[in-house]
């Protein structure tokens, strides 16, 4: 079995103890790595179709230390890579996107802490080469091994890498204080809204933060009594998010979008919505202390 590692950056340092997930790119295609290899776009197609459900997350490739499992694993084209990666690596042709859950074990907790702190700041794949081709298309006509088909074995957070390109785009975090479930009156005066689930089915909610392409937005996490946290809605500050880009992000997550209200509409908002806004502002001020 061979291995390849890809560095990533935490856009948000934090951890959601309920969700325990991270998102990122376990491999980037089209980039020459330090081992003289290039993973060609499409190399993961067959392995994902036939055995993607068997891939696990391990602690630094130690098969005696399984720590989680991908919730989503797919090969994406260049256009779906983060803008920062596209700009820095114009030769990138796509990537292997992973959204993984980390189990609540001792080693799983260690891994999440180290990722949050930027210690395990790279992702690595374990694989077997199925089809490859040697070409003299590297710098100064050096011979490059093009990996055309791979059998994916595992994904691991690691401290060292060969390929300087992949990014972790999100590690979840929620605020500690729980909020009472609020009335979902919209539009809000300062935030665009994206409803993912009906708030009426939950008992309590929390407000957390996340980033997308370097822009912070808010996530409303809700749960039923005795249940687990679920994403109920997103909020996009309108001073940093244009309505069109917030709408596009919401659409990517199958949400129902509504743009922020004009400032003059704030005074006519229902009293419940005004109370909600005041409570959110109070929590944000407390978080800065």
Backbone as CSV, one residue per row, in Angstrom:
resi,resn,N_x,N_y,N_z,CA_x,CA_y,CA_z,C_x,C_y,C_z
1,UNK,0.842,-1.195,0.000,0.000,0.000,0.000,0.875,1.241,0.000
2,UNK,0.533,2.228,-0.831,1.251,3.492,-0.879,0.443,4.566,-0.166
3,UNK,1.131,5.674,0.130,0.476,6.773,0.836,0.843,8.098,0.216
4,UNK,-0.087,9.027,0.258,0.170,10.396,-0.149,-0.514,11.327,0.831
5,UNK,0.195,12.402,1.171,-0.321,13.352,2.153,-0.471,14.729,1.534
6,UNK,-1.471,15.463,2.011,-1.783,16.776,1.484,-2.023,17.748,2.635
7,UNK,-1.304,18.881,2.664,-1.509,19.830,3.759,-2.861,20.510,3.663
8,UNK,-3.423,20.878,4.812,-4.638,21.659,4.814,-4.547,22.713,5.900
9,UNK,-5.428,23.710,5.819,-5.460,24.785,6.797,-6.825,24.803,7.466
10,UNK,-6.831,25.000,8.761,-8.098,25.145,9.471,-8.597,26.561,9.276
11,UNK,-9.776,26.706,8.689,-10.345,28.035,8.540,-11.028,28.482,9.826
12,UNK,-11.368,27.517,10.665,-12.024,27.845,11.928,-11.493,26.912,12.994
13,UNK,-10.929,27.473,14.041,-10.406,26.644,15.116,-11.517,26.419,16.132
14,UNK,-12.072,25.260,16.136,-13.146,24.970,17.062,-13.665,23.568,16.836
15,UNK,-14.526,23.114,17.723,-15.013,21.741,17.665,-16.441,21.681,18.161
16,UNK,-17.289,21.003,17.400,-18.652,20.753,17.824,-18.687,19.370,18.465
17,UNK,-18.870,19.279,19.778,-18.845,17.968,20.435,-19.984,17.068,20.008
18,UNK,-21.042,17.640,19.443,-22.147,16.820,18.966,-21.901,16.315,17.547
19,UNK,-21.478,17.204,16.658,-21.286,16.819,15.263,-19.978,16.071,15.050
20,UNK,-18.871,16.541,15.635,-17.562,15.890,15.547,-17.175,15.591,14.097
21,UNK,-17.254,16.590,13.232,-16.933,16.384,11.826,-15.915,17.392,11.322
22,UNK,-15.273,17.040,10.218,-14.454,18.004,9.487,-14.697,17.798,7.999
23,UNK,-14.425,18.844,7.218,-14.535,18.772,5.770,-13.217,19.205,5.152
24,UNK,-12.881,18.647,4.013,-11.659,19.055,3.351,-11.382,18.235,2.109
25,UNK,-10.138,18.290,1.651,-9.731,17.608,0.428,-8.608,16.647,0.757
26,UNK,-8.892,15.353,0.671,-7.918,14.330,1.021,-6.883,14.138,-0.075
27,UNK,-7.172,14.632,-1.274,-6.223,14.575,-2.384,-6.591,15.672,-3.371
28,UNK,-5.596,16.153,-4.094,-5.812,17.152,-5.139,-5.205,16.619,-6.426
29,UNK,-5.972,16.602,-7.493,-5.510,16.030,-8.754,-4.843,17.091,-9.629
30,UNK,-3.917,16.616,-10.472,-3.265,17.506,-11.423,-2.024,18.200,-10.914
31,UNK,-1.629,17.950,-9.655,-0.485,18.630,-9.051,0.672,17.661,-8.890
32,UNK,1.858,18.069,-9.301,3.053,17.250,-9.131,3.491,17.300,-7.671
33,UNK,3.544,16.118,-7.002,3.924,16.108,-5.594,5.415,15.839,-5.439
34,UNK,5.885,15.837,-4.208,7.306,15.684,-3.934,7.823,14.283,-4.253
35,UNK,6.913,13.348,-4.464,7.323,11.999,-4.828,7.410,11.786,-6.328
36,UNK,7.195,12.862,-7.124,7.259,12.753,-8.575,6.025,12.165,-9.203
37,UNK,4.880,12.240,-8.513,3.628,11.680,-9.012,2.598,12.777,-9.245
38,UNK,1.689,12.496,-10.154,0.495,13.314,-10.360,-0.706,12.372,-10.361
39,UNK,-1.688,12.664,-9.514,-2.941,11.912,-9.550,-3.817,12.542,-10.619
40,UNK,-4.170,11.769,-11.635,-5.017,12.288,-12.707,-6.465,12.364,-12.251
41,UNK,-7.166,13.346,-12.781,-8.589,13.469,-12.485,-9.321,12.218,-12.957
42,UNK,-10.207,11.703,-12.129,-10.947,10.484,-12.437,-10.336,9.234,-11.842
43,UNK,-9.171,9.395,-11.188,-8.480,8.227,-10.632,-9.267,7.552,-9.517
44,UNK,-10.181,8.296,-8.872,-10.925,7.734,-7.742,-12.313,7.234,-8.131
45,UNK,-12.708,7.434,-9.376,-14.087,7.151,-9.784,-14.504,5.710,-9.500
46,UNK,-13.709,4.759,-9.967,-14.092,3.355,-9.821,-14.059,2.907,-8.371
47,UNK,-13.021,3.292,-7.625,-12.905,2.850,-6.229,-14.032,3.403,-5.368
48,UNK,-14.481,4.623,-5.674,-15.586,5.194,-4.907,-16.895,4.476,-5.224
49,UNK,-17.070,4.114,-6.483,-18.294,3.412,-6.886,-18.364,2.007,-6.284
50,UNK,-17.226,1.331,-6.254,-17.227,-0.075,-5.845,-16.937,-0.297,-4.363
51,UNK,-16.158,0.592,-3.745,-15.779,0.342,-2.360,-15.677,1.565,-1.480
52,UNK,-16.290,2.669,-1.906,-16.212,3.892,-1.124,-16.778,3.747,0.277
53,UNK,-17.766,2.860,0.434,-18.408,2.653,1.726,-17.485,1.955,2.736
54,UNK,-16.399,1.363,2.235,-15.487,0.634,3.118,-14.344,1.511,3.637
55,UNK,-14.173,2.689,3.071,-13.065,3.562,3.467,-13.297,4.076,4.889
56,UNK,-12.271,4.031,5.710,-12.343,4.518,7.092,-11.298,5.609,7.315
57,UNK,-11.454,6.330,8.419,-10.468,7.329,8.842,-9.624,6.714,9.950
58,UNK,-8.305,6.773,9.799,-7.382,6.216,10.794,-6.475,7.306,11.341
59,UNK,-5.933,7.041,12.493,-4.993,7.971,13.114,-3.598,7.719,12.539
60,UNK,-3.127,8.633,11.684,-1.805,8.556,11.052,-1.572,7.169,10.431
61,UNK,-2.544,6.687,9.702,-2.458,5.425,8.942,-2.272,4.181,9.820
62,UNK,-2.555,4.290,11.092,-2.424,3.126,11.976,-3.726,2.334,11.925
63,UNK,-3.715,1.186,11.266,-4.935,0.400,11.126,-5.402,-0.185,12.463
64,UNK,-4.570,-0.062,13.487,-5.002,-0.452,14.825,-5.689,0.672,15.563
65,UNK,-5.749,1.878,14.910,-6.351,3.056,15.535,-7.398,3.688,14.618
66,UNK,-8.503,2.982,14.322,-9.570,3.617,13.544,-10.226,4.716,14.371
67,UNK,-10.465,5.877,13.758,-11.034,6.990,14.529,-12.312,7.556,13.914
68,UNK,-12.697,7.087,12.730,-13.913,7.639,12.158,-14.231,7.082,10.790
69,UNK,-15.212,7.697,10.159,-15.691,7.216,8.865,-16.236,8.389,8.052
70,UNK,-15.944,8.429,6.749,-16.501,9.496,5.916,-18.029,9.441,5.865
71,UNK,-18.642,10.599,6.010,-20.076,10.718,5.775,-20.337,10.964,4.297
72,UNK,-19.368,11.644,3.671,-19.447,11.930,2.239,-18.040,11.882,1.673
73,UNK,-17.911,11.245,0.510,-16.613,11.091,-0.135,-16.854,11.131,-1.639
74,UNK,-16.293,12.130,-2.318,-16.554,12.263,-3.748,-15.426,13.025,-4.433
75,UNK,-15.258,12.737,-5.706,-14.284,13.456,-6.516,-14.991,14.664,-7.132
76,UNK,-14.393,15.833,-6.990,-15.017,17.064,-7.476,-14.125,17.718,-8.535
77,UNK,-14.711,18.481,-9.473,-13.916,19.183,-10.487,-13.249,20.421,-9.912
78,UNK,-12.386,21.011,-10.684,-11.636,22.192,-10.252,-12.548,23.319,-9.764
79,UNK,-13.665,23.497,-10.474,-14.564,24.593,-10.129,-15.148,24.510,-8.737
80,UNK,-15.108,23.327,-8.105,-15.646,23.177,-6.753,-14.565,23.233,-5.681
81,UNK,-13.322,23.430,-6.088,-12.256,23.625,-5.108,-12.360,25.029,-4.530
82,UNK,-11.854,25.251,-3.313,-11.858,26.600,-2.742,-11.133,27.582,-3.652
83,UNK,-11.628,28.810,-3.707,-11.024,29.815,-4.585,-9.550,30.038,-4.258
84,UNK,-9.218,30.000,-2.972,-7.834,30.228,-2.572,-6.922,29.154,-3.150
85,UNK,-7.399,27.914,-3.210,-6.595,26.826,-3.774,-6.472,26.982,-5.291
86,UNK,-7.576,27.359,-5.940,-7.527,27.546,-7.386,-6.538,28.627,-7.777
87,UNK,-6.499,29.698,-6.988,-5.601,30.804,-7.299,-4.145,30.424,-7.069
88,UNK,-3.877,29.699,-5.994,-2.498,29.340,-5.662,-1.979,28.216,-6.535
89,UNK,-2.867,27.294,-6.952,-2.463,26.124,-7.731,-3.286,26.055,-9.015
90,UNK,-2.941,26.879,-10.000,-3.735,26.910,-11.237,-3.723,25.593,-12.000
91,UNK,-2.726,24.723,-11.718,-2.671,23.437,-12.418,-3.593,22.386,-11.810
92,UNK,-4.172,22.656,-10.637,-5.077,21.694,-10.004,-6.290,21.455,-10.904
93,UNK,-6.648,20.178,-11.072,-7.779,19.827,-11.931,-9.009,19.365,-11.148
94,UNK,-8.863,19.172,-9.856,-9.979,18.712,-9.029,-9.469,18.192,-7.704
95,UNK,-10.310,17.486,-6.979,-9.890,16.977,-5.682,-10.818,15.905,-5.155
96,UNK,-10.357,15.229,-4.116,-11.149,14.216,-3.425,-11.720,14.860,-2.163
97,UNK,-12.999,15.230,-2.208,-13.652,15.897,-1.085,-14.090,14.873,-0.047
98,UNK,-13.842,15.189,1.217,-14.264,14.304,2.291,-14.967,15.111,3.382
99,UNK,-16.085,14.586,3.843,-16.791,15.099,5.018,-16.847,13.918,5.977
100,UNK,-16.047,13.979,7.028,-15.853,12.800,7.875,-16.295,13.036,9.308
101,UNK,-16.776,11.969,9.912,-17.164,11.955,11.321,-16.053,11.291,12.134
102,UNK,-15.675,11.894,13.248,-14.656,11.338,14.129,-15.335,10.757,15.371
103,UNK,-15.098,9.485,15.626,-15.733,8.798,16.751,-15.244,9.339,18.088
104,UNK,-16.103,9.226,19.092,-15.768,9.740,20.420,-14.981,8.677,21.200
105,UNK,-13.745,8.483,20.779,-12.818,7.588,21.463,-11.643,8.425,21.958
106,UNK,-10.783,7.833,22.739,-9.620,8.570,23.239,-8.771,9.086,22.088
107,UNK,-8.474,8.217,21.113,-7.650,8.642,19.987,-8.413,9.590,19.072
108,UNK,-9.728,9.395,18.946,-10.528,10.321,18.159,-10.517,11.713,18.750
109,UNK,-10.632,11.782,20.089,-10.567,13.081,20.753,-9.202,13.725,20.556
110,UNK,-8.144,12.908,20.619,-6.794,13.428,20.384,-6.687,14.030,18.987
111,UNK,-7.201,13.309,18.000,-7.092,13.768,16.619,-7.839,15.084,16.403
112,UNK,-9.053,15.203,16.944,-9.817,16.432,16.770,-9.128,17.618,17.432
113,UNK,-8.559,17.383,18.617,-7.831,18.449,19.310,-6.614,18.890,18.503
114,UNK,-5.870,17.922,17.965,-4.662,18.246,17.207,-4.999,18.916,15.874
115,UNK,-6.100,18.554,15.235,-6.521,19.236,14.019,-6.944,20.666,14.331
116,UNK,-7.690,20.823,15.396,-8.144,22.155,15.800,-6.970,23.078,16.083
117,UNK,-5.905,22.521,16.689,-4.743,23.324,17.060,-3.721,23.448,15.943
118,UNK,-3.994,22.868,14.786,-3.093,22.997,13.657,-1.872,22.114,13.720
119,UNK,-1.902,21.062,14.525,-0.775,20.134,14.635,-0.895,19.039,13.571
120,UNK,-2.017,18.358,13.544,-2.303,17.449,12.432,-2.920,18.296,11.323
121,UNK,-2.057,18.966,10.555,-2.544,19.957,9.597,-2.481,19.468,8.155
122,UNK,-2.477,18.150,7.969,-2.491,17.584,6.632,-3.374,16.337,6.597
123,UNK,-3.865,16.029,5.402,-4.625,14.798,5.197,-3.815,13.865,4.311
124,UNK,-3.947,12.576,4.528,-3.182,11.594,3.769,-4.091,10.457,3.343
125,UNK,-3.849,9.937,2.161,-4.609,8.783,1.678,-3.691,7.563,1.601
126,UNK,-4.235,6.402,1.922,-3.558,5.131,1.690,-4.219,4.483,0.491
127,UNK,-3.425,3.990,-0.471,-4.017,3.498,-1.716,-3.125,2.446,-2.367
128,UNK,-3.694,1.756,-3.344,-2.949,0.872,-4.225,-3.110,1.385,-5.647
129,UNK,-1.998,1.464,-6.375,-2.043,1.915,-7.761,-2.570,0.787,-8.639
130,UNK,-3.633,1.057,-9.400,-4.234,0.062,-10.296,-3.779,0.295,-11.735
131,UNK,-3.839,1.565,-12.166,-3.375,1.922,-13.502,-2.511,3.166,-13.398
132,UNK,-1.362,3.144,-14.080,-0.471,4.289,-14.062,0.248,4.403,-15.392
133,UNK,0.815,5.574,-15.638,1.493,5.818,-16.904,2.677,6.741,-16.629
134,UNK,3.837,6.465,-17.238,5.032,7.284,-17.076,5.151,8.244,-18.257
135,UNK,5.290,9.532,-17.954,5.412,10.549,-18.993,6.540,11.503,-18.641
136,UNK,7.208,11.995,-19.668,8.260,12.987,-19.467,7.655,14.382,-19.614
137,UNK,6.755,14.716,-18.725,6.073,16.006,-18.807,6.232,16.831,-17.541
138,UNK,7.246,16.502,-16.730,7.522,17.278,-15.539,8.447,18.440,-15.840
139,UNK,8.814,19.229,-14.849,9.770,20.315,-15.035,11.069,19.785,-15.634
140,UNK,11.609,20.495,-16.635,12.837,20.069,-17.317,12.700,18.659,-17.891
141,UNK,11.486,18.331,-18.334,11.205,17.026,-18.964,11.453,15.835,-18.041
142,UNK,11.348,16.056,-16.731,11.532,14.934,-15.817,10.385,13.934,-15.970
143,UNK,10.687,12.676,-15.685,9.677,11.628,-15.794,8.717,11.696,-14.617
144,UNK,7.441,11.680,-14.917,6.390,11.781,-13.908,5.511,10.541,-13.976
145,UNK,5.186,9.982,-12.832,4.231,8.871,-12.792,2.821,9.442,-12.670
146,UNK,1.995,9.178,-13.655,0.606,9.614,-13.625,-0.249,8.460,-13.084
147,UNK,-0.878,8.697,-11.957,-1.748,7.698,-11.341,-3.140,7.856,-11.936
148,UNK,-3.526,6.903,-12.758,-4.771,7.014,-13.527,-5.947,6.314,-12.866
149,UNK,-5.667,5.309,-12.041,-6.721,4.634,-11.283,-6.142,4.152,-9.958
150,UNK,-6.807,4.468,-8.872,-6.339,4.092,-7.541,-7.410,3.294,-6.814
151,UNK,-6.975,2.392,-5.962,-7.871,1.733,-5.016,-7.653,2.391,-3.672
152,UNK,-8.644,3.151,-3.210,-8.515,3.915,-1.966,-8.713,3.009,-0.763
153,UNK,-7.761,3.059,0.171,-7.815,2.207,1.353,-8.229,2.968,2.614
154,UNK,-7.648,4.163,2.810,-7.970,4.913,4.031,-7.648,6.376,3.850
155,UNK,-8.167,7.170,4.780,-7.864,8.600,4.882,-7.413,8.860,6.311
156,UNK,-6.328,9.620,6.464,-5.787,9.865,7.800,-5.346,11.316,7.959
157,UNK,-5.609,11.913,9.137,-4.957,13.193,9.461,-3.518,12.901,9.876
158,UNK,-2.566,13.648,9.309,-1.143,13.405,9.567,-0.406,14.729,9.735
159,UNK,0.843,14.702,10.239,1.601,15.937,10.430,2.503,16.340,9.274
160,UNK,2.793,15.433,8.304,3.723,15.734,7.220,3.119,15.360,5.870
161,UNK,3.560,16.063,4.794,2.918,15.864,3.491,3.886,15.828,2.327
162,UNK,3.405,15.269,1.192,4.127,15.332,-0.075,3.578,16.457,-0.956
163,UNK,2.254,16.601,-0.970,1.627,17.530,-1.898,1.168,18.784,-1.168
164,UNK,1.582,19.969,-1.608,1.326,21.208,-0.877,0.032,21.905,-1.238
165,UNK,-1.090,21.168,-1.374,-2.250,21.854,-1.913,-3.559,21.718,-1.174
166,UNK,-3.906,20.596,-0.545,-5.285,20.383,-0.105,-5.635,21.216,1.117
167,UNK,-6.923,21.527,1.226,-7.411,22.381,2.306,-8.505,21.688,3.096
168,UNK,-8.480,21.824,4.435,-9.667,21.524,5.214,-10.453,22.814,5.295
169,UNK,-11.691,22.786,4.880,-12.485,24.000,4.805,-13.364,24.228,6.012
170,UNK,-13.487,23.242,6.877,-14.434,23.416,7.976,-14.231,22.383,9.064
171,UNK,-14.082,22.857,10.313,-14.189,22.008,11.494,-15.275,22.633,12.351
172,UNK,-16.290,21.871,12.678,-17.477,22.458,13.295,-17.263,22.883,14.741
173,UNK,-17.972,23.945,15.118,-17.981,24.419,16.487,-19.357,25.006,16.775
174,UNK,-19.821,24.858,17.989,-21.025,25.557,18.427,-20.718,26.272,19.726
175,UNK,-21.470,27.336,19.999,-21.309,28.030,21.263,-21.817,27.158,22.395
176,UNK,-21.292,27.374,23.588,-21.626,26.533,24.727,-23.046,26.773,25.211
177,UNK,-23.462,28.038,25.241,-24.775,28.364,25.790,-25.886,27.952,24.837
178,UNK,-26.907,27.321,25.361,-28.069,26.966,24.557,-29.057,28.120,24.553
179,UNK,-29.721,28.293,23.430,-30.751,29.317,23.296,-32.113,28.652,23.289
180,UNK,-33.142,29.320,23.799,-34.494,28.785,23.628,-34.855,28.832,22.158
181,UNK,-35.698,27.924,21.733,-36.123,27.904,20.343,-36.913,29.173,20.041
182,UNK,-36.511,29.872,18.968,-37.164,31.129,18.652,-38.147,30.991,17.503
183,UNK,-38.987,31.995,17.387,-39.923,32.062,16.273,-39.136,32.439,15.019
184,UNK,-39.365,31.734,13.910,-38.599,31.950,12.686,-39.224,33.043,11.819
185,UNK,-39.496,34.210,12.405,-40.005,35.316,11.595,-38.863,35.891,10.770
186,UNK,-39.077,36.126,9.471,-38.065,36.673,8.595,-38.755,37.677,7.668
187,UNK,-37.992,38.501,6.964,-36.533,38.537,6.904,-35.915,39.278,8.085
188,UNK,-34.643,38.977,8.357,-33.893,39.671,9.395,-33.225,40.905,8.791
189,UNK,-33.013,41.948,9.583,-32.451,43.176,9.029,-30.955,43.105,8.747
190,UNK,-30.192,42.254,9.439,-28.734,42.246,9.309,-28.166,40.977,8.696
191,UNK,-29.011,39.981,8.447,-28.512,38.699,7.978,-29.430,38.107,6.907
192,UNK,-28.818,37.530,5.882,-29.567,36.697,4.952,-29.820,35.357,5.644
193,UNK,-30.925,34.709,5.332,-31.305,33.484,6.031,-31.445,32.310,5.067
194,UNK,-31.051,31.141,5.553,-31.188,29.896,4.785,-31.779,28.836,5.712
195,UNK,-33.044,28.500,5.508,-33.687,27.488,6.344,-33.439,26.099,5.766
196,UNK,-32.919,25.219,6.614,-32.659,23.841,6.225,-33.740,22.896,6.720
197,UNK,-34.243,23.171,7.941,-35.277,22.325,8.534,-36.259,23.194,9.309
198,UNK,-37.472,22.699,9.459,-38.516,23.405,10.193,-38.124,23.527,11.660
199,UNK,-38.031,24.738,12.208,-37.636,24.895,13.607,-38.657,24.344,14.594
200,UNK,-39.893,24.171,14.130,-40.934,23.708,15.035,-40.745,22.285,15.525
201,UNK,-39.865,21.516,14.881,-39.657,20.125,15.292,-38.600,19.976,16.377
202,UNK,-37.992,21.112,16.801,-36.918,21.061,17.790,-37.322,21.744,19.098
203,UNK,-36.560,21.442,20.156,-36.834,22.013,21.471,-35.860,23.131,21.851
204,UNK,-34.577,22.962,21.549,-33.577,23.986,21.867,-32.618,24.148,20.700
205,UNK,-31.961,25.317,20.654,-31.031,25.612,19.570,-29.777,26.279,20.103
206,UNK,-28.706,26.180,19.321,-27.460,26.887,19.592,-27.037,27.617,18.331
207,UNK,-26.243,28.648,18.532,-25.729,29.426,17.407,-24.221,29.229,17.338
208,UNK,-23.725,28.744,16.224,-22.297,28.522,16.037,-21.778,29.280,14.832
209,UNK,-20.474,29.184,14.588,-19.861,29.871,13.469,-19.124,28.889,12.578
210,UNK,-18.995,29.260,11.313,-18.283,28.460,10.343,-17.771,29.390,9.267
211,UNK,-16.870,28.904,8.424,-16.354,29.702,7.319,-16.500,28.952,6.005
212,UNK,-16.711,29.738,4.941,-16.738,29.206,3.590,-15.930,30.145,2.713
213,UNK,-14.862,29.625,2.105,-13.963,30.455,1.292,-13.506,31.689,2.059
214,UNK,-13.230,31.504,3.346,-12.699,32.590,4.168,-13.733,33.526,4.751
215,UNK,-15.001,33.347,4.420,-16.062,34.217,4.937,-16.812,33.520,6.056
216,UNK,-16.987,34.217,7.167,-17.686,33.632,8.308,-19.195,33.743,8.129
217,UNK,-19.883,32.676,8.491,-21.340,32.717,8.574,-21.752,31.953,9.829
218,UNK,-23.020,32.009,10.155,-23.511,31.409,11.388,-24.383,30.185,11.082
219,UNK,-24.306,29.227,11.978,-25.096,28.006,11.847,-25.992,27.887,13.071
220,UNK,-27.261,27.619,12.849,-28.191,27.375,13.940,-28.305,25.860,14.108
221,UNK,-27.819,25.356,15.240,-27.894,23.930,15.558,-29.075,23.721,16.508
222,UNK,-29.918,22.777,16.205,-31.088,22.516,17.050,-31.194,21.021,17.363
223,UNK,-31.915,20.718,18.442,-32.138,19.317,18.774,-33.460,19.143,19.506
224,UNK,-33.972,17.939,19.411,-35.129,17.558,20.198,-34.657,17.106,21.575
225,UNK,-35.539,17.045,22.504,-35.197,16.567,23.838,-34.629,15.154,23.754
226,UNK,-33.399,14.992,24.250,-32.758,13.691,24.240,-32.140,13.306,22.910
227,UNK,-32.230,14.193,21.896,-31.679,13.877,20.584,-30.327,14.517,20.336
228,UNK,-29.854,14.404,19.110,-28.577,14.976,18.719,-28.782,16.289,17.974
229,UNK,-27.733,17.114,17.974,-27.772,18.386,17.282,-27.880,18.181,15.767
230,UNK,-28.695,18.999,15.120,-28.836,18.997,13.678,-28.752,20.433,13.182
231,UNK,-28.281,20.624,11.964,-28.241,21.958,11.371,-29.656,22.351,10.956
232,UNK,-30.141,23.447,11.539,-31.491,23.893,11.222,-31.500,25.047,10.209
233,UNK,-30.476,25.931,10.302,-30.456,27.095,9.419,-29.059,27.691,9.352
234,UNK,-28.829,28.517,8.310,-27.610,29.304,8.186,-27.993,30.782,8.209
235,UNK,-27.077,31.613,8.715,-27.253,33.065,8.696,-25.987,33.684,8.104
236,UNK,-26.165,34.602,7.147,-25.038,35.225,6.472,-25.055,36.736,6.747
237,UNK,-24.061,37.277,7.468,-24.024,38.726,7.712,-24.015,39.490,6.389
238,UNK,-24.931,40.404,6.213,-25.052,41.040,4.905,-23.950,42.058,4.635
239,UNK,-23.173,42.430,5.667,-22.059,43.334,5.408,-20.867,42.620,4.776
240,UNK,-20.840,41.272,4.843,-19.749,40.514,4.224,-20.243,39.534,3.164
241,UNK,-21.547,39.255,3.137,-22.123,38.329,2.155,-23.123,39.072,1.268
242,UNK,-22.852,39.095,-0.038,-23.851,39.586,-0.980,-25.008,38.586,-1.034
243,UNK,-26.184,39.084,-1.298,-27.355,38.203,-1.326,-27.181,37.078,-2.346
244,UNK,-26.586,37.388,-3.497,-26.445,36.385,-4.546,-25.532,35.243,-4.115
245,UNK,-24.404,35.558,-3.443,-23.497,34.496,-3.033,-24.062,33.710,-1.850
246,UNK,-24.811,34.372,-0.974,-25.458,33.661,0.122,-26.529,32.714,-0.429
247,UNK,-27.260,33.201,-1.429,-28.290,32.366,-2.058,-27.665,31.128,-2.695
248,UNK,-26.511,31.316,-3.363,-25.839,30.188,-4.017,-25.355,29.164,-2.990
249,UNK,-24.804,29.644,-1.870,-24.345,28.739,-0.813,-25.518,27.962,-0.227
250,UNK,-26.623,28.670,-0.016,-27.829,28.031,0.520,-28.343,26.958,-0.437
251,UNK,-28.322,27.262,-1.727,-28.795,26.300,-2.732,-27.942,25.047,-2.737
252,UNK,-26.613,25.200,-2.530,-25.713,24.048,-2.482,-26.093,23.089,-1.361
253,UNK,-26.738,23.628,-0.304,-27.119,22.813,0.848,-28.621,22.537,0.883
254,UNK,-29.282,22.743,-0.264,-30.711,22.422,-0.409,-31.581,23.178,0.588
255,UNK,-31.210,24.437,0.858,-31.977,25.240,1.801,-32.953,26.178,1.117
256,UNK,-33.814,26.802,1.921,-34.771,27.797,1.445,-34.244,29.176,1.831
257,UNK,-33.954,30.018,0.838,-33.243,31.277,1.072,-34.186,32.475,1.155
258,UNK,-33.802,33.433,1.998,-34.478,34.718,2.045,-33.452,35.789,2.374
259,UNK,-33.392,36.820,1.533,-32.417,37.894,1.724,-32.784,38.749,2.927
260,UNK,-31.783,39.429,3.474,-32.008,40.315,4.619,-32.954,41.442,4.239
261,UNK,-33.709,41.905,5.224,-34.644,43.005,4.999,-33.880,44.318,4.911
262,UNK,-34.415,45.310,4.189,-33.803,46.642,4.211,-33.761,47.171,5.631
263,UNK,-32.804,48.041,5.919,-32.653,48.559,7.277,-33.930,49.198,7.796
264,UNK,-34.652,49.897,6.934,-35.857,50.595,7.380,-36.955,49.641,7.821
265,UNK,-36.841,48.359,7.421,-37.877,47.402,7.797,-37.696,46.877,9.198
266,UNK,-36.569,47.182,9.838,-36.291,46.619,11.146,-37.329,47.016,12.173
267,UNK,-37.800,48.259,12.094,-38.740,48.732,13.097,-40.078,48.027,13.003
268,UNK,-40.385,47.484,11.822,-41.678,46.831,11.657,-41.620,45.331,11.896
269,UNK,-40.462,44.828,12.311,-40.358,43.396,12.576,-41.228,42.996,13.757
270,UNK,-41.729,41.775,13.794,-42.494,41.296,14.947,-41.638,41.340,16.200
271,UNK,-42.265,41.522,17.339,-41.546,41.651,18.599,-40.687,40.419,18.874
272,UNK,-41.171,39.221,18.462,-40.396,38.005,18.692,-39.065,38.050,17.947
273,UNK,-39.102,38.570,16.692,-37.877,38.647,15.908,-36.914,39.666,16.498
274,UNK,-37.439,40.781,17.016,-36.581,41.789,17.645,-35.923,41.234,18.902
275,UNK,-36.681,40.457,19.670,-36.129,39.832,20.872,-35.019,38.866,20.476
276,UNK,-35.255,38.114,19.410,-34.240,37.170,18.944,-32.967,37.901,18.560
277,UNK,-33.093,38.995,17.793,-31.919,39.755,17.379,-31.152,40.288,18.580
278,UNK,-31.871,40.769,19.591,-31.219,41.294,20.790,-30.466,40.199,21.528
279,UNK,-31.047,39.004,21.603,-30.395,37.891,22.283,-29.137,37.455,21.542
280,UNK,-29.213,37.425,20.215,-28.043,37.057,19.414,-26.926,38.071,19.605
281,UNK,-27.266,39.364,19.594,-26.252,40.395,19.793,-25.630,40.278,21.181
282,UNK,-26.450,39.959,22.192,-25.920,39.796,23.547,-24.903,38.664,23.586
283,UNK,-25.234,37.534,22.933,-24.321,36.393,22.926,-23.024,36.716,22.208
284,UNK,-23.128,37.477,21.108,-21.911,37.842,20.367,-21.022,38.758,21.188
285,UNK,-21.612,39.673,21.956,-20.829,40.545,22.829,-20.167,39.752,23.931
286,UNK,-20.894,38.791,24.505,-20.328,37.939,25.563,-19.143,37.137,25.025
287,UNK,-19.250,36.687,23.774,-18.178,35.868,23.196,-16.891,36.668,23.015
288,UNK,-16.992,37.995,22.913,-15.814,38.840,22.722,-15.125,39.195,24.027
289,UNK,-15.742,38.945,25.148,-15.170,39.322,26.456,-14.087,38.350,26.876
